[in-house]
Amino acid sequence: TDNCTPKLRICRVNPDGSLAHDRTLQVCVLAVPTFMTIADLCRFIGQHMDNVRHLRLVHDEARSRYVALLEMNCQASADALYVEFNGKPYSSMDTER
């Protein structure tokens, strides 16, 4: 098998609000506006950056937004990042969810 084959998995929460059991170390940050530089994104994530093993950016065709793919160093770090930032706007001016 090819260990380098990329896979996108969306983590869903269970009906009781707990995280699903089949999650991974990867976190996908969707629809990051392009006014946010990489440095801005790192500041937004804050202390969690210490636990990021890899960070990749993928732009959409219009280059109006990008996706940040983060691989964390352990499951607890991935869970903490998800719990803290899931649904949080990128700025107080950002009204999209």
C-alpha positions in Angstrom: 0.0 0.0 0.0 1.0 3.6 -0.5 1.5 5.3 2.8 1.6 8.7 1.1 -1.9 8.6 -0.3 -3.8 11.7 1.0 -7.2 11.2 2.6 -9.6 13.9 3.8 -11.7 12.9 6.8 -14.3 15.1 8.4 -14.6 14.6 12.1 -18.1 14.5 13.2 -19.3 14.8 16.8 -21.5 12.1 18.4 -25.1 13.0 19.2 -24.1 13.5 22.9 -21.5 16.1 21.8 -18.4 14.0 22.3 -15.8 13.5 19.6 -16.0 10.5 17.3 -13.8 7.6 18.1 -12.3 7.2 14.6 -10.5 10.6 14.5 -6.9 11.2 13.4 -4.0 13.6 14.1 -5.0 15.7 11.1 -7.1 18.9 11.4 -8.5 20.7 8.4 -9.1 24.4 8.8 -11.7 25.3 6.1 -12.3 28.5 4.2 -9.5 30.7 5.6 -9.8 34.1 4.0 -6.8 35.2 2.0 -6.5 38.4 4.0 -5.0 36.1 6.7 -1.4 35.5 6.0 0.4 32.4 7.2 1.7 34.4 10.1 -1.8 35.6 11.0 -3.1 32.0 10.9 -0.3 30.9 13.2 -1.1 33.7 15.6 -4.8 32.8 15.4 -4.0 29.2 16.4 -1.7 30.5 19.1 -0.2 28.1 21.6 -1.4 25.1 19.5 1.3 25.9 16.9 3.8 24.3 19.3 2.0 21.0 18.6 1.8 21.3 14.8 4.1 18.7 13.1 3.2 19.7 9.5 1.2 22.6 8.0 0.1 22.7 4.3 -2.0 25.3 2.6 -4.3 24.6 -0.4 -5.9 27.5 -2.3 -9.2 27.4 -4.1 -9.4 28.1 -7.8 -10.4 31.8 -7.3 -7.7 32.2 -4.6 -10.3 33.9 -2.4 -9.9 31.4 0.4 -7.6 28.6 1.4 -7.6 25.5 3.5 -5.0 24.8 6.1 -4.1 21.1 6.7 -2.4 20.6 10.0 -0.9 17.4 11.4 -0.7 17.5 15.1 1.9 15.7 17.3 -0.7 13.7 19.3 -4.4 13.0 19.4 -4.8 15.2 22.5 -3.4 18.1 20.6 -5.6 17.5 17.6 -8.7 17.3 19.9 -7.8 20.4 21.8 -7.3 22.4 18.6 -10.7 21.2 17.2 -12.6 21.8 20.5 -11.2 25.3 20.9 -11.6 26.5 17.3 -14.5 24.6 15.7 -17.0 27.2 14.5 -14.9 30.2 15.8 -14.8 33.1 13.4 -11.3 34.2 12.1 -11.9 37.7 13.3 -14.6 39.8 15.0 -15.4 41.2 11.5 -16.0 37.7 10.0 -19.7 37.0 10.0 -19.6 33.7 8.0 -19.7 30.4 9.7 
